[in-house]
Amino acid sequence: MSVTAEEIEFATDLFADLGPLTTRKMMGGLCLYHEGTIFAIVHSDFGVMIKGAGAFQAELDEMGLTRWTYQRANATKPTAMPYWKLPDSALDDPEDACAIARRALAHL
């Protein structure tokens, strides 16, 4: 299922304080870019997820955020993607969401 126009508008509004954003539909959802760098995705089943790289991955884990995983056919363990579900508190607070996004972008 693809993301809806409402989900796209919500995500772009949530991160609007970062400055100009671009988007691209892919990976079953929507990728959000700031200055050409992907920093988040929106998926209709998983919501808004922030990209983790380097030391920021450990910070996201320490925040208790849920990492996006999926089970591949014939695999013995789930495949982990470099995206973590944005906390509910950040979904209600664009300032918090943008602060997390800025930390993510600093590690990409």
Order of alpha helices (4+ residues) and beta strands (2+ residues): alpha-beta-beta-beta-beta-alpha-beta-beta-alpha-alpha
